[in-house]
């Protein structure tokens, strides 16, 4: 029996409305003329790839290679420094993730639940902080994770389920976009081995083991393929070091963790409440879907571990929690908004929740517009270098300011596009009383000299010239101090720092 025409029309209007809402939510980034936050670092590496360089060897950043290849593909097609194109791709990426959540919600429950799951991702993925509008690693990795889970939750007719090979490959792709994504494979593998999963699909234990093996094979096949590519490019060792080995935890930022966790819970409170109540009423809402509920709770748990793993608790780390929260909360709100259940509290009445959601969207949007407004103008140092240097000139920025390379549209003279390997800088913020020079990468200064010998920097920008306030004044690093004193002269003082030109 087909879906009535009027209901199909309502569904299409609702889907179109959610798509238009997503465009409106991401409008601050779509109209923003500059890269946003971490897009700066990723774009410097990607542009090096477009210009014939290699990640890790010609531009160092600690994310896995697929992230940089994705950015490079955008710039290869749309042109370097094309921020409009990058932000349009981010919008499309978001819509594709929402489509995956819709597929999961529809498969487990119905179309309305799928639409609500997609709506929640649209609203809460860029929660509160303007930096969450970036085409960041968390947004990137969510897409393959969501579709891997959509494949696994699909009701297939074959007991072998060969499509799980593709799900495993997608999970590997997520890991190759950001490392914590690999942990999302664990609850999915466990799901395939649950007795409740076997019972719901009339499978034998052997069938479950074969399916889990299929998932595992897909994961390692994709990982092996990328390993071969990195080996062929001669950067396998560097890729392993920067993505895996160089990720110790020198300090746990507990205070930031508590503040940002409370902020996340407050901003996403409708999701948190919905997930809790859906699990409380599990016998009614999740009847016959015990395995799927267990798997999604597992995904939420491992996503929380992934968000906390770096001990830095950046706000964008919490983005990886949104898919699990949305899928757990969506069936509760679907029943609530269709009047199939009575709200347990006044603030969960449909009209109240509609208003709450609308106010959330408005407040988030105001925060995003206000946060991005001061970021619309390129750096003064970048503008100076663009005007006073030749396109073939190389530059070097002393500090954590990769945006200057992009504003100047000049290639870096050293692979260290941010100088943390040369200073021991700890990501997460300054640690009082801790001398990070003990964390300087062995041999990093020798590598800097070798890179400078191959392509000397015509300009060097010191973004922390005041020795009284600088965490890493040049005078504390003899190699760079000697080079500036003997071969360079200051030519401009900008808002970012002092620009030196080769004599």
Phi, psi and omega in degrees: 000125184284169178282132178306145185301318182293325178290322178296321178294318177299319179298316181295320177296318179296317179296317178296320178298320179293321178297314179295323176298319179298319176299317180295319180296322183267006180302321178304323178281324180296329181264001183279130186273004184231163170294153185249117172053243187292347173303333180297308181298312183297325183288325177299315179295316182297320179293327174298320178296316179299325181276008176102003179273183181232140175298150178075323180272324181249342176206121187262125167212156193265013178271160179292164191291329184297331176299312182291323178295325177295312177300316181298323178297320178298312183288331177294322181278313188265346183102145179296150178065022179267086186285331176300314180297319180299318183284332172293319176299321177298321177297313180297320178300317178297315180297324178292321175296319177298322177298321177296319178294323176299316180298318179294312180299320179292321181294320183278326185230272181200181183298319181299319178296319178298317179295321180293320177299318177295318179300315181299321179294319179300317185282315192261348178301314177267041189305133163060307190264132182298333180295340180286356174278354183291157172279070192267171183297325180294317176297318181299313186286335181298323184299304179295328176298312182300315183287331174297318178290326177297320178294316183293325181280349183294141177278104181259158181271336182274132177290342181276329178051066180298340179295344178293339174299317177295320177300318177297320178296322177295322177295323175295320177299320177299317178298324181281355171264321171203137191302315183299346181296335182301331184291340178292344179285336185295304180295334178289320175295320177296321179305318182291345181255357182292139175302323179294328176293314180297319182294321183289341182241008178056051181252157173268168178298324178297319177302315180298316181296319179297318180295318177297322177294323178297316178299314181296319180297319178297320179299309185284336175294313178295320179296320180295321180299314180292324177300318179296318179299314179296321178295318179297326179279354179076023183235017183299314181297315180297318180298317179296317182297309188286332182268335184241304190287327185269052182221049175285170180241089183286341183202139176259120183273075186299315183298314177298322180298316180294313182297312184289328177292316177296322179295319178297314180298318180294317182292325184252028185303321177302321177294315183297314180297314180300319180295317180296313182291326177296322179285329177294320179264038188299325183293334180267313186279319186256023179301127181080003182230037183300317182297317181292320177298316178299318181295318180291324173296322176296319178297319178297318181295313182288331176294323176295321176297317179298321180294329183266351190299324181281350178063015179256335173057043172296150184297326182288345176296332184285350180300330181291349177276342189296316181302315181294315178299316182297318181289329178285325184276330188304314181295331177293312181290331177298318177289322182294313185283341176268007178064027178275353179211157178270134179295135181288337180226158182299325184285357176255008173298144184310313182297321180293317180292325176299314180296318179301315181294318180297316178296324177299314179299317181295313181296315177302315182297317178300315179299319181293314180297317181292323181291324183275338184306314180288350185265005188284338183264136179290164184293147179296321179296318179297319179295320179297314182293324178297322183279331189250001180240163176270154180304333181277349182291145173258152178227162177224132180248120178272100182141186183259060183229070180294341180298334182294323176300319183286318180294324178281340185056045179233147182281150179287146178276345181225150181295339182276085184289337162237146197266022182300327178293337182272343185240341186081013180314134180261120177292134182125339178128165180294145178247111183304131176078004182253117179275107185283354181296341174292346182259008178299134181298123178304129179085359184296320182289328174295318178297319178301316179296321178294318178296318179295327179292325180286318179215090184300141178285126175289325178232145172235132180250123176258105185273002175223068187282339183278109183297341180285328183249345184287138174284330183225071179295144184304326183300339180276359182232092192303323183298312180289321180299318180294318181297315180296320183291323187270329192236354185231158176223143179290135181237346181201144172246120183242177179297332181274334182156198184264137176254128178251142176244144177298135181294000000 
